Amino acid sequence: MSEFKYDVMSERADEFIHDGEIRATLEYAQKACKDRALVEEILKKAEEGKGISHREAAVLIEVKDKEIEERIFAIARQLKEKIYGNRIVMFAPLYLSNHCVNGCVYCPYHAKNKTIPRRKLTQEEIRREVIALQDMGHKRLALETGEHPKLSPIEYVLESIDTIYSIHHKNGAIRRVNVNIAATTVENYTRLKDAGIGTYILFEETYNKAAYEQLHPTGPKSDWAYHTEAMDRAMLGGIDDVGVGALFGLSNYRYDVVGILMHAEHLEARFGVGPHTISVPRIRPADDIDPNDFPDAVTDEVFRRIVAVLRIAAPYTGMIVSTRESKACRELVLDVGVSQLSGGSKTSVGGYAEGIVDAEDSAQFDISDNRTLDEIVGWLLELGYIPSFCTACYREGRTGDRFMSLAKRGLIGNCCAPNALMTLAEYLEDYASPRVKIEGAKMIDRLTQIIPSDKVRRITMENLKAIAEGKRDFRF
């Protein structure tokens, strides 16, 4: 690699996401995937659960052998179970505004689109949206907004976060707000940190600089380097939980898998902690957007392999799949690595509360999984997963390297499993349908009995009793 300026520690995007290194990696993988001994060596390393490099991951993406593919899935399944158990964290997106100055060709919010109604929620409308989300049972939100320095400045986002945290309706409360907004300055990331956000999320869309610049012809987002270096600025601003991702279907998926992992390796090398989450959305139909215009679409089969390889390469990182994906597809990828799901989602500005004008027409993309949150919770229970509404790690300071330290030592489950059961109990008491309440109670009864620590089991059982009596918000 000496022929490249590739430098995992560099502050420059074109050096830690180096096009030459990615292309050399893909060329290497095409040959190396045929070397059975090398593939076996990579799989053996993967089984240790300490991660594999971007080059090793590229080889597993390229392997054609079905037997090897099944082993990849099995290893991913084992690692996910070992680190995250059977917990699936639930969240919902909240769209604040779709005003945007960018020209992204795959997004209906682009500035030249004159058919989509433009909306920006008032603080009172945000209040109505949050109450609607609380009445579903949500405790964790991901804020979304188009990039518009005048109509949706950082001050508007900060005010909205304050509004969200201030709302307590019946037993409802949003306990953690994650933020997915445009790349900004170190100073603004510090302000977001001070506002109490959880994870700062920003998708690279594609790591291929040439493709990125074609897809983003105008607006602030067209600056590939500024966008790609955003996570470094977020870390420098004090946000130690960041979430990366690519929008699969925009460019060659192999390139973007390698790019995601190089980005993770860079953050780990420079800041001592990699991304808290990796998101894997695929392009979807939307107002004036046709996915058929993008020739790099990813099939469900390939998508499952992507998720499994990312889980193997970054075993301690949460993986997110949204309602962009169908029920069937979400079930496939839950099995091999996904640890967070959205549920009951709306991608429109004002989509949750009744009576907000033109809400549905302002959607960013079409949803494939239109089930209610309760239906998704019931489905997860049927599959043997614990739907978790836990936000304890953020509020207990288990973020960044502190979270990763516990995860790497296999200790995070000591608090995560009881916290998941207690937040599920809250959901069952306050929001669940009768059928889901019965099934959830069975799971809680069964899993509480096998909590390894006598002390933790005793406290959990005491807290579950208190939850049934009306008390809320217990956590380890």
Secondary structure by P-SEA (a helix, b strand, c coil): ccccccccccccccccccaaaaaaaaaaaaaacccaaaaaaaaaaaaacccccaaaaaaaaacccaaaaaaaaaaaaaaaaaccccbbbbbbbbbccccccccccccccccccccbbbbbbcaaaaaaaaaaaaaacccbbbbbbccccccccaaaaaaaaaaaaacccccccccbbbbbcccccaaaaaaaaaacccbbbbbcccccaaaaaaacccccccaaaaaaaaaaaaaaacccbbbbbbbcccccaaaaaaaaaaaaaaaaaaccccccbbbbbccccccccccccccccccaaaaaaaaaaaaaacccbbbbbcccccaaaaaaaaaccccbbbccccccccccccccccccccccccccccccaaaaaaaaaaaccccccccccccccccaaaaaaaaaaccccccaaaaaaaaaaaaaaccccaaaaaaaaaaaaaaaaacccaaaaaaaaaaaaaaaaccccccc
